[in-house]
Amino acid sequence: MIKSRTWAALLMSRSSAAGGFCPGAGVRGVKAPPSFPDAADPLLDSRGSEQPSGSKGILLLADGTRFEGQLFGAEEIAEGELVFTTGMCGYQESLTDPSFAGQVLTFTYPLLGNYGIIPGISESSSVHPRGVVCKQHMAFPDHRHSVGSIHDLLVAHNIPGIEGIDTRALTRRVREHGTLLCVFGPLERLEEMKVILSELTPPDREDLVAEVTCESPVLLNRGAKDEKGAPLPRLAAIDCGIKHNILRELCSRFEVVWCPATMPMEEITRDWSPDAIFASNGPGDPAHSGAATDARKTLASAVRLGMPVMGICLGHQLMGLAAGLRTYKLRYGHRGSNQPVMDLETGRVHITSQNHGFAVEDPVKGMLAPHPSGTCSEESENVLGADFKVRHVNSNDGTVEGLDLLDKPAFTIQFHPEACPGPHDASPLFDRFQDIVDQYLSSSKAEIATRGDS
């Protein structure tokens, strides 16, 4: 349920013939909200690129396995960590999800791009995987709102693709042996690709959060009001690679300041005076010493101050690290829109959308389904000033999917409750956070009033 926004207003903010991304559009009380680029925008004024040449390509894995196929998109060399996603739809959202930065993305569903590219539904302004692997891409999509094909989108963002790959065999290899480094490109550049692969290092070692976070803070929906005309609470959204649809959900419930991951808590409170803090999804190793660590420090400061805090995906992992738990790389990660998650408090299982390659260790069972590399963070102490409990677990492998802090207005989840295009089982968690913030502000006002009476 969306409390402070009508469905008509939500649809107005999501898609238009003009393209772009404007999360404050349609929010009560907001005038002239800022807009931002959408990854599909380059296709709006384009007549479409030429069809793929059908050139032969080759995909090389670090374990020596090779697959032959045909190239589409930008006919260049792609390199990165090979991962797969199991969604049957939502490919545009996956391609534009910043959490895929540094990776080569395999789609397990055999047909890719059958409804084309739709204006205004991307999750960012760019295509983030370094390469795309599929069984068959649809050169001529069929949808009344489509402005181009997958090939057109990849060409516009200079991202290589390869099709004709046995994605069933490829996915089974990743499931059995863990995610692998890979490279693919034109067959005639095979020797060059062998050299690249021999020198390739895991993208987790890069400061990927710094690559995808926003450059400076911006207020997305100034003057936002609820249905009664009262100002909405102000929320600072820490951008570790945030998805557009998360910002839309937040703007329907809060006055949102979109903040860089590297912005310290002191600056956020001094310049914007937020009532609550949110930490987003994002790519890479949560224990990286760069922008991810900056965001972790901001989260920990907010919790110690007693502010309401919610973390999603990478934000969940950062909170786990701050709570003294280790994070570790999963064998092949959770990527797709069909991940079952159990709420241990209610016993209910939610089908969720997920995209992550790292997890928070279980405080009792330790690291479950770890990657063969053994990549994990060092042991650390709890710096939150609060204890915690595990609230959600993955029903497939038992990994930790959510934490509740005890005696603090804060919780985290590993999955994506905004879930565009779906499923929507977990969307009420935004409402849960909204209720937590409302209760926090009500108790703060009552405490001030009590002090005034005394």
C-alpha positions as CSV (number, residue, x, y, z in Angstrom):
1,M,0.0,0.0,0.0
2,I,1.3,3.5,-0.9
3,K,0.1,5.8,1.8
4,S,0.9,9.3,0.5
5,R,0.7,9.0,-3.2
6,T,-2.0,8.0,-5.7
7,W,-1.4,5.4,-8.3
8,A,-2.0,8.0,-11.0
9,A,0.7,10.2,-9.6
10,L,3.1,7.3,-9.3
11,L,2.5,6.3,-13.0
12,M,3.0,10.0,-14.0
13,S,6.5,10.0,-12.4
14,R,7.5,6.7,-14.0
15,S,7.1,7.1,-17.7
16,S,6.6,9.8,-20.3
17,A,7.2,10.4,-24.0
18,A,9.9,12.9,-23.1
19,G,11.8,10.3,-21.1
20,G,14.0,11.2,-18.2
21,F,13.7,10.5,-14.5
22,C,11.7,12.8,-12.1
23,P,11.0,11.1,-8.8
24,G,9.3,14.2,-7.3
25,A,6.7,14.4,-10.1
26,G,3.1,14.0,-8.8
27,V,4.0,14.4,-5.1
28,R,1.6,16.7,-3.3
29,G,3.1,20.1,-2.6
30,V,6.1,19.7,-4.9
31,K,6.6,22.3,-7.6
32,A,9.2,22.1,-10.5
33,P,11.1,19.0,-9.1
34,P,14.5,18.3,-10.7
35,S,14.7,15.7,-13.4
36,F,17.6,13.5,-14.4
37,P,18.7,11.3,-17.4
38,D,17.2,7.9,-18.0
39,A,19.3,5.2,-19.8
40,A,16.7,4.9,-22.5
41,D,16.8,8.6,-23.4
42,P,19.4,8.3,-26.2
43,L,16.9,6.1,-28.1
44,L,14.1,8.7,-28.0
45,D,15.6,10.8,-30.8
46,S,17.2,8.0,-32.6
47,R,16.0,6.0,-35.6
48,G,17.7,3.0,-34.3
49,S,21.1,1.6,-34.9
50,E,22.0,-0.8,-37.7
51,Q,21.2,-4.5,-37.0
52,P,24.1,-6.6,-35.5
53,S,26.6,-7.8,-38.1
54,G,26.3,-11.4,-36.9
55,S,30.1,-11.5,-36.4
56,K,31.5,-14.6,-34.7
57,G,32.4,-14.1,-31.0
58,I,34.0,-16.1,-28.3
59,L,33.5,-16.2,-24.5
60,L,36.5,-17.3,-22.4
61,L,36.2,-18.3,-18.8
62,A,39.1,-18.2,-16.3
63,D,38.9,-22.0,-15.8
64,G,39.6,-22.6,-19.5
65,T,36.1,-23.1,-20.7
66,R,35.1,-21.4,-23.9
67,F,31.8,-20.8,-25.7
68,E,31.3,-19.5,-29.3
69,G,28.4,-17.2,-30.4
70,Q,27.5,-14.1,-32.3
71,L,28.1,-10.5,-31.3
72,F,25.6,-7.8,-30.8
73,G,25.6,-4.4,-29.1
74,A,29.0,-2.7,-29.3
75,E,31.4,-5.2,-31.0
76,E,34.2,-4.7,-28.6
77,I,35.9,-6.8,-25.9
78,A,34.1,-7.2,-22.6
79,E,35.7,-8.3,-19.3
80,G,34.5,-8.8,-15.8
81,E,33.0,-11.3,-13.3
82,L,30.5,-13.7,-14.9
83,V,27.2,-13.8,-13.0
84,F,23.7,-14.8,-14.0
85,T,20.2,-13.5,-13.3
86,T,17.0,-15.7,-13.4
87,G,14.3,-13.1,-14.1
88,M,12.0,-13.8,-17.0
89,C,11.3,-10.1,-17.5
90,G,12.7,-6.9,-16.2
91,Y,15.8,-7.1,-18.3
92,Q,15.9,-3.3,-18.8
93,E,15.9,-2.8,-15.0
94,S,18.7,-5.4,-14.6
95,L,20.8,-3.8,-17.3
96,T,20.5,-0.4,-15.7
97,D,20.9,-1.6,-12.1
98,P,24.2,-0.1,-10.6
99,S,24.6,-3.2,-8.5
100,F,25.8,-5.0,-11.7
101,A,28.8,-2.7,-12.1
102,G,32.0,-4.6,-12.9
103,Q,30.2,-7.8,-14.0
104,V,29.3,-9.6,-17.2
105,L,25.6,-10.5,-16.9
106,T,24.1,-13.7,-18.2
107,F,20.4,-13.9,-18.7
108,T,19.1,-17.5,-18.1
109,Y,15.7,-16.9,-19.8
110,P,16.4,-17.8,-23.4
111,L,14.7,-14.8,-25.1
112,L,16.1,-11.4,-24.3
113,G,14.4,-8.1,-25.2
114,N,11.0,-9.3,-26.6
115,Y,9.2,-6.1,-25.4
116,G,12.0,-3.7,-26.3
117,I,13.2,-0.7,-24.3
118,I,10.6,1.5,-22.6
119,P,11.2,5.2,-21.7
120,G,11.2,6.1,-18.1
121,I,11.5,2.6,-16.4
122,S,15.3,2.3,-16.2
123,E,17.0,2.1,-12.8
124,S,19.7,4.6,-13.6
125,S,21.1,6.8,-16.4
126,S,23.6,4.1,-17.7
127,V,24.0,0.4,-18.5
128,H,26.2,-1.0,-15.8
129,P,27.2,-4.6,-16.7
130,R,30.4,-4.6,-18.7
131,G,29.0,-7.2,-21.0
132,V,25.8,-9.1,-21.7
133,V,25.4,-12.9,-22.5
134,C,22.2,-14.5,-23.7
135,K,20.8,-17.4,-25.8
136,Q,18.9,-15.2,-28.2
137,H,18.3,-11.4,-28.3
138,M,15.2,-10.1,-30.1
139,A,16.2,-7.8,-33.0
140,F,12.6,-6.7,-33.6
141,P,10.8,-6.2,-30.3
142,D,7.0,-5.8,-30.1
143,H,5.5,-3.3,-27.7
144,R,3.5,-0.1,-28.2
145,H,5.9,1.9,-25.9
146,S,9.2,0.5,-27.1
147,V,11.7,3.0,-28.5
148,G,14.3,0.5,-29.5
149,S,15.9,-3.0,-29.0
150,I,18.4,-4.4,-26.5
151,H,21.0,-4.1,-29.3
152,D,20.1,-0.3,-29.7
153,L,20.5,0.2,-25.9
154,L,23.8,-1.5,-25.7
155,V,25.2,0.3,-28.8
156,A,24.1,3.7,-27.2
157,H,26.0,2.9,-24.1
158,N,29.0,1.1,-25.8
159,I,28.4,-2.2,-24.1
160,P,29.2,-5.5,-25.9
161,G,26.8,-8.5,-26.1
162,I,27.1,-12.1,-27.2
163,E,24.3,-14.4,-28.1
164,G,24.0,-18.0,-29.3
165,I,25.5,-19.2,-26.0
166,D,24.4,-22.3,-24.2
167,T,23.3,-20.4,-21.1
168,R,22.1,-23.6,-19.4
169,A,25.5,-25.1,-19.5
170,L,27.1,-21.8,-18.6
171,T,24.8,-21.3,-15.6
172,R,25.4,-24.8,-14.3
173,R,29.1,-24.2,-14.4
174,V,28.8,-21.0,-12.4
175,R,26.5,-22.7,-9.9
176,E,28.9,-25.6,-9.4
177,H,32.2,-23.8,-9.4
178,G,31.2,-20.2,-8.3
179,T,31.4,-16.9,-10.2
180,L,34.3,-16.7,-12.6
181,L,36.3,-14.0,-14.3
182,C,35.7,-13.9,-18.1
183,V,36.2,-12.1,-21.3
184,F,34.4,-12.1,-24.7
185,G,34.7,-10.4,-28.0
186,P,35.4,-10.8,-31.7
187,L,36.8,-14.2,-32.6
188,E,39.7,-12.6,-34.6
189,R,40.9,-11.0,-31.3
190,L,41.2,-14.3,-29.5
191,E,44.9,-14.0,-28.6
192,E,44.4,-10.5,-27.3
193,M,41.5,-11.7,-25.1
194,K,43.7,-14.5,-23.7
195,V,46.2,-11.9,-22.5
196,I,43.5,-9.8,-21.0
197,L,42.0,-12.7,-19.1
198,S,45.4,-13.8,-17.8
199,E,45.9,-10.3,-16.2
200,L,42.3,-9.8,-15.1
201,T,41.6,-9.2,-11.4
202,P,38.2,-9.4,-9.6
203,P,36.2,-6.3,-9.8
204,D,35.4,-6.6,-6.1
205,R,38.9,-5.1,-5.5
206,E,37.8,-1.8,-7.3
207,D,36.0,1.0,-5.5
208,L,32.8,0.3,-7.5
209,V,30.5,2.3,-5.1
210,A,32.6,5.5,-5.9
211,E,32.0,4.9,-9.6
212,V,28.2,4.7,-9.3
213,T,27.3,7.2,-6.5
214,C,25.9,10.6,-7.2
215,E,28.4,13.5,-7.3
216,S,26.6,16.0,-5.0
217,P,23.5,16.1,-2.7
218,V,20.2,17.3,-4.2
219,L,16.7,17.7,-2.7
220,L,14.3,15.7,-5.0
221,N,10.9,16.8,-3.9
222,R,11.1,20.1,-1.9
223,G,7.9,20.9,-0.1
224,A,6.5,17.4,-0.2
225,K,3.3,17.0,1.8
226,D,1.0,14.2,2.9
227,E,-2.7,13.9,2.1
228,K,-3.6,16.2,5.0
229,G,-1.2,18.9,3.8
230,A,1.4,18.3,6.5
231,P,5.1,18.4,5.5
232,L,6.6,14.9,5.0
233,P,9.6,14.0,7.1
234,R,13.0,14.6,5.5
235,L,15.1,11.6,4.6
236,A,18.8,11.4,3.6
237,A,19.2,8.6,1.0
238,I,22.8,7.5,0.9
239,D,23.5,6.5,-2.7
240,C,25.7,3.4,-2.9
241,G,24.3,2.7,-6.4
242,I,20.7,3.5,-5.7
243,K,18.0,2.4,-8.1
244,H,15.5,5.0,-9.6
245,N,12.5,3.0,-8.4
246,I,13.8,3.1,-4.8
247,L,14.0,6.9,-5.0
248,R,10.4,7.0,-6.4
249,E,9.2,4.9,-3.4
250,L,11.0,7.1,-0.9
251,C,9.7,10.3,-2.5
252,S,6.1,9.1,-2.0
253,R,6.7,8.9,1.7
254,F,9.5,11.5,2.6
255,E,11.1,14.7,1.4
256,V,14.2,13.1,0.0
257,V,17.8,14.4,-0.1
258,W,19.8,12.2,-2.6
259,C,23.3,12.1,-1.0
260,P,26.7,10.7,-2.2
261,A,28.0,7.7,-0.4
262,T,31.1,9.6,0.6
263,M,29.2,12.4,2.4
264,P,30.0,12.3,6.2
265,M,27.2,12.3,8.7
266,E,28.3,15.7,10.1
267,E,27.8,17.3,6.7
268,I,24.4,15.7,6.1
269,T,23.1,16.8,9.5
270,R,24.6,20.3,9.2
271,D,23.4,21.0,5.6
272,W,20.1,19.1,5.5
273,S,18.9,18.3,9.0
274,P,17.3,14.9,8.1
275,D,14.8,13.1,10.3
276,A,16.0,9.7,9.1
277,I,18.7,7.9,7.1
278,F,18.4,5.3,4.3
279,A,21.3,3.3,2.7
280,S,20.8,1.9,-0.7
281,N,21.8,-1.1,-2.8
282,G,25.1,-1.0,-4.7
283,P,27.9,-3.1,-6.2
284,G,31.1,-4.7,-5.0
285,D,32.6,-5.8,-1.7
286,P,30.9,-4.1,1.3
287,A,34.2,-4.3,3.2
288,H,36.1,-2.2,0.5
289,S,38.1,0.6,2.1
290,G,36.7,3.2,-0.2
291,A,33.2,4.8,-0.5
292,A,31.5,1.7,1.0
293,T,33.4,2.3,4.2
294,D,32.4,6.0,4.2
295,A,28.8,5.0,3.9
296,R,29.2,2.4,6.7
297,K,30.5,5.1,9.0
298,T,27.5,7.4,8.2
299,L,25.1,4.5,9.0
300,A,26.8,3.8,12.3
301,S,26.8,7.4,13.3
302,A,23.0,7.7,12.5
303,V,22.3,4.6,14.6
304,R,24.3,5.9,17.6
305,L,22.4,9.2,17.4
306,G,19.2,7.2,17.7
307,M,17.8,8.2,14.2
308,P,15.6,5.9,12.2
309,V,17.7,3.9,9.7
310,M,16.8,1.5,6.9
311,G,19.3,-0.4,4.8
312,I,18.7,-2.3,1.5
313,C,21.0,-4.8,-0.1
314,L,24.5,-3.3,0.2
315,G,23.1,-1.0,3.0
316,H,22.1,-4.2,4.9
317,Q,25.7,-5.5,4.5
318,L,27.2,-2.3,5.7
319,M,25.0,-2.4,8.8
320,G,26.1,-6.0,9.4
321,L,29.7,-5.0,9.3
322,A,29.0,-2.1,11.7
323,A,27.3,-4.6,14.0
324,G,30.5,-6.7,14.2
325,L,29.5,-9.4,11.7
326,R,31.7,-10.5,8.8
327,T,30.6,-10.2,5.2
328,Y,31.6,-12.8,2.6
329,K,31.4,-13.6,-1.1
330,L,28.7,-16.1,-2.1
331,R,29.3,-19.0,-4.4
332,Y,27.1,-17.5,-7.2
333,G,25.0,-14.9,-5.4
334,H,21.3,-14.2,-5.5
335,R,20.2,-12.5,-8.7
336,G,16.6,-12.6,-10.0
337,S,13.0,-12.0,-9.0
338,N,12.1,-15.3,-7.4
339,Q,14.2,-15.5,-4.2
340,P,12.1,-16.9,-1.2
341,V,12.8,-15.1,2.1
342,M,11.3,-16.1,5.4
343,D,10.3,-13.6,8.1
344,L,11.3,-15.4,11.3
345,E,9.0,-13.3,13.4
346,T,5.8,-14.0,11.4
347,G,6.7,-17.2,9.6
348,R,5.6,-15.8,6.3
349,V,7.7,-16.4,3.1
350,H,8.0,-13.5,0.7
351,I,9.1,-14.0,-3.0
352,T,11.6,-11.2,-3.5
353,S,13.8,-9.5,-6.1
354,Q,17.5,-9.6,-5.4
355,N,20.9,-8.7,-6.8
356,H,23.9,-9.3,-4.7
357,G,27.1,-11.4,-4.6
358,F,28.0,-10.8,-0.9
359,A,26.2,-11.8,2.3
360,V,26.3,-11.1,6.0
361,E,27.4,-14.1,8.1
362,D,24.9,-15.7,10.5
363,P,25.9,-15.0,14.1
364,V,25.4,-18.7,15.0
365,K,25.9,-20.7,11.8
366,G,28.7,-18.5,10.3
367,M,29.3,-18.2,6.5
368,L,26.8,-20.2,4.5
369,A,27.2,-21.0,0.7
370,P,30.6,-19.2,0.5
371,H,32.6,-18.7,-2.7
372,P,35.5,-21.0,-3.3
373,S,37.9,-18.0,-3.1
374,G,37.1,-17.6,0.6
375,T,36.7,-13.8,0.2
376,C,35.5,-12.3,3.4
377,S,36.0,-9.3,5.7
378,E,38.1,-9.2,8.8
379,E,36.5,-9.7,12.2
380,S,35.5,-6.4,13.8
381,E,33.6,-5.0,16.8
382,N,30.0,-3.8,17.1
383,V,30.2,0.0,16.8
384,L,26.4,0.6,16.7
385,G,25.9,0.9,20.4
386,A,23.0,-1.6,20.0
387,D,22.5,-5.4,19.7
388,F,20.6,-7.0,16.9
389,K,18.6,-10.1,15.8
390,V,18.3,-11.9,12.5
391,R,14.8,-11.2,11.2
392,H,14.9,-12.6,7.7
393,V,16.6,-15.6,6.1
394,N,16.8,-17.0,2.6
395,S,14.6,-20.1,2.4
396,N,17.0,-21.8,-0.2
397,D,20.4,-21.6,1.5
398,G,19.6,-20.1,5.0
399,T,21.7,-17.0,4.4
400,V,20.9,-13.8,6.4
401,E,18.4,-11.5,4.6
402,G,17.6,-9.0,7.3
403,L,18.5,-7.6,10.7
404,D,16.5,-5.7,13.3
405,L,18.3,-3.6,15.8
406,L,17.1,-4.0,19.4
407,D,15.9,-0.8,21.1
408,K,16.8,1.3,18.1
409,P,14.5,2.5,15.2
410,A,16.5,0.7,12.6
411,F,16.3,-2.4,10.4
412,T,17.9,-3.8,7.2
413,I,16.9,-6.2,4.4
414,Q,19.0,-7.9,1.8
415,F,16.3,-7.9,-0.9
416,H,14.7,-5.1,-3.0
417,P,11.2,-4.2,-1.8
418,E,10.5,-1.8,-4.6
419,A,10.7,-4.8,-7.0
420,C,10.1,-3.3,-10.4
421,P,8.8,-5.1,-12.4
422,G,7.9,-7.4,-9.5
423,P,7.2,-9.3,-7.3
424,H,5.6,-7.0,-4.7
425,D,5.5,-9.2,-1.6
426,A,8.0,-7.1,0.3
427,S,6.8,-3.6,-0.7
428,P,5.1,-3.0,2.7
429,L,8.5,-2.8,4.3
430,F,8.7,0.8,3.0
431,D,5.5,1.4,4.9
432,R,7.1,-0.2,8.0
433,F,9.9,2.3,7.8
434,Q,7.5,5.2,7.3
435,D,5.7,4.1,10.5
436,I,9.0,3.9,12.4
437,V,9.9,7.4,11.3
438,D,6.4,8.7,12.3
439,Q,6.6,7.1,15.7
440,Y,10.1,8.5,16.2
441,L,9.1,12.0,15.4
442,S,5.9,11.7,17.5
443,S,7.9,10.6,20.6
444,S,10.5,13.3,20.0
445,K,7.8,16.0,20.0
446,A,6.2,14.5,23.1
447,E,9.6,14.5,24.9
448,I,10.2,18.2,23.9
449,A,6.7,19.1,25.2
450,T,7.3,17.3,28.5
451,R,10.6,19.1,28.9
452,G,8.8,22.4,28.2
453,D,6.1,21.7,30.8
454,S,8.6,20.9,33.5
